[in-house]
Amino acid sequence: MENQCKKIKEKIVDFKRFGCTLTALSVFLYLGVVLPVEGKTEIQTNMLMAGTMVLIIGSALFFYKAQKYHVQLTEYEEDD
């Protein structure tokens, strides 16, 4: 049981790190959309925006999984 709790805690930390990393990457892509750059085409802007949305959705999924594991961990700790 204690080994299981340790694995869940590690998963929570990993998923939160992945979520933060994807959020940071999405910020950089969004800056590419917002900042005016000479020669940037409409297609490039749309691709940057699509990439930003994909990264934000991925980040939300990782934070959701971390929250799900956190609830599972609290249930395990309550059973002890």
C-alpha positions in Angstrom: 0.0 0.0 0.0 2.8 2.4 0.9 4.6 1.6 -2.4 1.4 2.3 -4.3 1.1 5.7 -2.6 4.6 6.5 -3.5 4.1 5.7 -7.2 0.9 7.8 -7.2 2.8 10.8 -5.7 5.5 10.5 -8.3 2.8 10.4 -11.1 1.2 13.5 -9.7 4.5 15.4 -9.7 5.3 14.2 -13.2 1.9 15.2 -14.6 2.1 18.6 -13.0 5.6 19.1 -14.5 4.3 18.1 -18.0 1.4 20.5 -17.6 3.6 23.4 -16.7 6.0 22.6 -19.5 3.2 22.5 -22.1 1.8 25.8 -20.7 5.1 27.5 -21.0 5.5 26.2 -24.6 2.0 27.5 -25.5 2.9 30.9 -24.2 5.9 31.1 -26.6 3.8 30.0 -29.5 1.1 32.6 -28.6 3.8 35.3 -28.5 4.6 34.3 -32.1 1.0 34.9 -33.0 0.7 38.3 -31.2 4.0 39.9 -32.0 4.1 41.6 -35.4 6.8 40.1 -37.6 7.4 41.2 -41.2 6.8 38.5 -43.7 4.6 36.4 -41.5 1.8 34.9 -43.6 -1.8 34.1 -42.5 -1.0 30.3 -42.7 1.9 30.7 -40.3 -0.3 32.6 -37.9 -3.0 30.0 -38.1 -0.5 27.2 -37.5 1.0 28.9 -34.5 -2.5 29.4 -33.1 -3.4 25.8 -33.7 -0.2 24.7 -32.0 -1.0 26.9 -29.1 -4.5 25.4 -28.7 -3.1 21.8 -28.9 -0.6 22.6 -26.2 -3.2 24.2 -23.9 -5.5 21.2 -24.3 -2.6 18.8 -23.6 -1.7 20.9 -20.6 -5.3 20.8 -19.3 -5.3 17.0 -19.7 -2.2 16.6 -17.7 -3.5 18.8 -14.9 -6.8 16.8 -15.0 -4.8 13.5 -14.7 -2.8 14.9 -11.8 -6.0 16.0 -10.0 -7.5 12.5 -10.6 -4.5 10.8 -9.1 -4.6 13.3 -6.2 -8.2 12.2 -5.4 -7.1 8.6 -5.7 -4.2 9.2 -3.3 -6.5 10.8 -0.7 -8.8 7.8 -0.9 -5.8 5.5 -0.3 -4.6 7.6 2.7 -8.1 7.6 4.2 -8.3 3.8 4.0 -5.2 3.6 6.2 
